[in-house]
Each structure stands twice: as structure tokens, then as C-alpha cells.
Amino acid sequence: MAKFDCEACGFSKAAPDEWVGRNAICPKCKKKSRVYSELESPPGEATLICECGFEAPPFYHTEHLYRCLRCKQIDNPRPVPFVFDTPNCSKCKTKFKRQDRVYTGVMPAYLSYKPVVDWSRVSTTPPELQLCPRCMHSKLGLNDLGIDFQISFSDDVAPVVGQIIHARMDVCKRPEIPYWLSVPRLDPHYSTSYQVLNFCDEKLGGGQHEFRVEELSKTEPRMTIKHVRELASNEWEWYYG
């Protein structure tokens, strides 16, 4: 049996077997994604393995993984939101907690991790194997599939009027652009092409903020946004990694 999973909006539907390997247009968001057979896993760069026999489906390092203890699986919910809030499990719909996020970028290799430095001499904590959703032991490690190049599905999209976005204001070294608007999933063209209605950029002072999209240009990727509030540090920090 074939299956279509939209990488842009998360729409999923069974598909004819003859469509396997082809790209199809999502009926919901009109973007293209690959149709694959349910007998094979979608492509990826790595998996997560535990000595209890658990193995997560292949994933790309740019994806956002969560540990679902109810389903006993590693989930890759889509789409990644514009705002910094935890998503729901794509299978059981349980809302994830912040500690359920699996940061593969700091995970050691499965059963083969050997420190290259003496961690007792430095203040940095060495990377550790993570909690397995099946056996509940911290023995879950990274298994590289040996792909020499990185392929990732882009979540970058244009916002819509009324959209709430969370952004980090990164200082730019260009006088005409005081801050780079760092927003998950936001098309990078909008990161330097925006206007804040109720604040000048200098008064925002960097940091992390919540905005609402008030207007979008019809001729260029440019948006007008309104400042809503400054985000608390714990609303932003969990997203790193």
C-alpha cells in the first residue's frame, strides 16, 4: 500500500500503489511531496537505536523529533509551528511536553561513544544516551545511515495576515536592517523585509518577541507586523537545538 504524507502541512492519505516514488500535490496546501510505500521507510540520514531492540524511523537532522511515552515511539510531528509551542503526537494526539523533545544534534553514537576529551577537566557535560520510549532506560543513541550529503524538506513558507509569529531579533551589521527576524518556518526573504507598526526596531532592543502579521505585500515578499509582547526566556530557550 502506498501513502502520501505532505511534508509542508502534515496531511496524510493512502495513495494508489502505482504512485510510489512519484511526487503528488497535496490537496490541502497545494505543495508537492513524495509518495512512498508503507512497506519501506521514507529516506533519512539517521535512526535512533536502543539495545532493547527499539529503532526509530529514518529522519533528517533538520527535523524536530519528540518522544511519545504513550505510543512508545519517536514522533516527527508536522508542520513545525511559527510559534514556540509544543505540538501534539501525530498518532495519539497527546500534547508533548518540552522535555519530550529529542535533540539529535548532541546525541552520541549508539553503543560506540568514546570521549575524545577528559570531561572531568572541563565544565561542559558530556553528551549522554537518551531515554528510550519503549524500555524507559537512557540507552537510546544515534545511528548514522552513512549518507554523505544532507537532504531536508523545507518548512519555509510565507505567513498569512493575522498569523502570530515568535521571532528572535538578531543584530545585523547592515545600517538599513537593524535586526534579522529569526522565525522558524518563515521564508528568509521576510527576515529582512518587514516593518514594525507600533515600535521602531531600535526600541525593540533585540531579544525574543511575539508579533502579529497585519499586512502582506502583493508584489514582493514584505510584511507589516505589530508587536504584541516580549517573550519570557523559558518560552524561547527550549526550542534551541
C-alpha positions, 0 to 999 in steps of 0.5 A: 500500500502506498501513502502520501504524507505532505511534508509542508502541512502534515496531511496524510492519505493512502495513495494508489500503489502505482504512485510510489516514488512519484511526487503528488500535490497535496490537496490541502496546501497545494505543495508537492511531496513524495509518495512512498510505500508503507512497506519501506521507510521514507529516506533519512540520514539517521535512526535512533537505536536502543539495545532493547531492540527499539529503532526509530524511523529514518529522519533528517537532522533538520527535523524536530523529533519528540518522544511519545511515552504513550505510543512508545515511539519517536514522533516527527510531528508536522508542520513545525509551528511559527510559534514556540509551542509544543505540538501534539503526537501525530498518532495519539494526539497527546500534547508533548511536553518540552522535555519530550523533545529529542535533540539529535544534534548532541546525541552520541553514537549508539553503543560506540561513544568514546570521549575524545576529551577528559570531561572531568577537566572541563565544565561542559557535560558530556553528551549522554544516551537518551531515554528510550520510549519503549524500555524507559532506560537512557540507552537510546543513541544515534545511528548514522545511515552513512549518507554523505550529503544532507537532504531536508524538506523545507518548512519555509513558507510565507505567513498569512495576515493575522498569523502570530509569529515568535521571532528572535531579533538578531543584530545585523551589521547592515545600517538599513536592517537593524535586526534579522527576524529569526522565525522558524518556518518563515521564508528568509526573504521576510527576515529582512523585509518587514516593518514594525507598526507600533515600535521602531526596531531600535526600541525593540532592543533585540531579544525574543518577541511575539508579533502579529502579521497585519499586512502582506505585500502583493508584489514582493515578499514584505510584511507589516507586523505589530508587536504584541509582547516580549517573550519570557526566556523559558518560552524561547530557550527550549526550542534551541537545538 
